[in-house]
Amino acid sequence: MNTADLIALDRKHVWHPCMQEKDFEDQPPIPIERGEGVYLIGTDGQRYIDGVSSWWVNLFGHNNPRLNKALREQSEKISHHIFTTFTHEPGVELATRLAELTPGDLSRVFFADNGSSAIEAALKMSFQYWQQVGKPRKTRFVSITEAYHGETVGCLSVSGCDLYKEIYKPMLMDGFQVQGPDCFRCPYKQHRDSCNAECFENMEQTVAEHHDQIAGVIIEPLIQGAAGMRVYPPVYLEKLRALCDAFGIHYIADEIAVGFGRTGTLFANEHAGVAPDLMCLSKGITGGTMPLSVVITTDTIYDAFYDDYATLKAFLHSHSYSGNTLACAVAVETLNIFRDEKILEQLPAKMALIEDYRERFEALAHVGEMRRCGMVAAVELVEDKTTNAPYPWQQRKGLEVYKHALKQGALLRPLGNVVYFMPPLTIQKAELARLLDIALEGVIQTTT
Ligand SMILES: *Cc1c(COP(=O)(O)O)cnc(C)c1O
């Protein structure tokens, strides 16, 4: 198909995710033909550095030969089979290795096929657990403001981004939303590098008051991604773990975005030295090649479901593609790559390079701050730097930087006024510098 036909048929029949399709009148969708390392390559030959890991999924570059091989070899045996009364080696190996690698006594792996599905499963598990251990009033969940946990109805119920949630509010279940950390505009006038998570008092109050109705607290550890890569300190998670223990509620960690090395460690909870009761993983789990997700939990929770069939305590939850064999095979190879290619060991030099740009960004008249956690960084554009007043969202400042970057050969899809970087972990230093230079130039042009 030639490119013009492809775009014409796309505009006739395709409905793109998270998109006001009318925007395509200005800038039609860009057809990509293939990938090569950090580059997306268009049908016209144009190359784009994938600065956002194709929505935070890609870890080791596109068209990765090892992941391709794992996929090919598995596909020549079987691609998928029912996973309820059957099992397979890639699934068993993946579960075993995740049980070893994840913190604490997380040991039991439940498979789903995308991030939102994992969140839904974790919420249902937590809810059902309390029903089955004689605490049937514990039915509600606590989340924090600006949280993002996916787009399905259950996920939106525990999310805090009004942009995605507002219109659906009448459909959603009732929970508690607590004011979360807001380190850039900290109401306590503290700094995230030195504070003691004073803002945690909001969580303490809600939990102390309502713990008898609370099943669990769900949170994105260290980085609130969709909220604009809002980075907060590990001490918040330490306090959360202690609070959950004190009141007998589940700590549910949504590591869908931050897991698999993004924060510099394999899992973000390692920074706080704590382990959740339920942990959701997806996105990077297959290196960005296949849809797959898991909920990993403890024996304590698992055991509350384990009984004679007639007690009806089983977790009767499934998806057609639960435990997809191809996806599990690629996920195992993803863990092999972390081990064999010493991926985490190579990150500090790249983080230092990102850090080198902080002064340059923060010297600009309309940059409120540059924040970073591991290999994720964000530049927040502000209209007034003395008050940190944001640009009105209607001005779509971030989008201007995006358009500039596209022309320069980089994909930097913004989150409102926040331009962020979440490149594949294997990005080379020269590529990373190029990405940061393009962003710097884009911010200068857009804000002067
Ligand atoms: C992406 C994301 C989800 C949802 O995952 P999907 O695969 O898009 O459904 C949930 N939580 C967080 C933190 C995410 O970044």
The ligand as an SDF file (V2000), in Angstrom:
LIG
                    3D

 15 15  0  0  0  0  0  0  0  0999 V2000
   -0.1880    2.1860   31.3390 C   0  0  0  0  0  0  0  0  0  0  0  0
   -0.5680    2.1020   32.7410 C   0  0  0  0  0  0  0  0  0  0  0  0
   -1.6730    1.3360   33.1500 C   0  0  0  0  0  0  0  0  0  0  0  0
   -2.6110    0.6650   32.1890 C   0  0  0  0  0  0  0  0  0  0  0  0
   -1.9890   -0.2680   31.3530 O   0  0  0  0  0  0  0  0  0  0  0  0
   -2.6560   -0.5830   29.9250 P   0  0  0  0  0  0  0  0  0  0  0  0
   -1.8510   -1.7090   29.3970 O   0  0  0  0  0  0  0  0  0  0  0  0
   -2.5030    0.6730   29.1140 O   0  0  0  0  0  0  0  0  0  0  0  0
   -4.0730   -0.9290   30.1620 O   0  0  0  0  0  0  0  0  0  0  0  0
   -1.9290    1.2560   34.4970 C   0  0  0  0  0  0  0  0  0  0  0  0
   -1.1360    1.8590   35.3960 N   0  0  0  0  0  0  0  0  0  0  0  0
   -0.0660    2.5870   35.0440 C   0  0  0  0  0  0  0  0  0  0  0  0
    0.7800    3.2140   36.0960 C   0  0  0  0  0  0  0  0  0  0  0  0
    0.2390    2.7540   33.7020 C   0  0  0  0  0  0  0  0  0  0  0  0
    1.2800    3.5190   33.3460 O   0  0  0  0  0  0  0  0  0  0  0  0
  1  2  1  0
  2  3  1  0
  2 14  2  0
  3  4  1  0
  3 10  2  0
  4  5  1  0
  5  6  1  0
  6  7  2  0
  6  8  1  0
  6  9  1  0
 10 11  1  0
 11 12  2  0
 12 13  1  0
 12 14  1  0
 14 15  1  0
M  END
$$$$
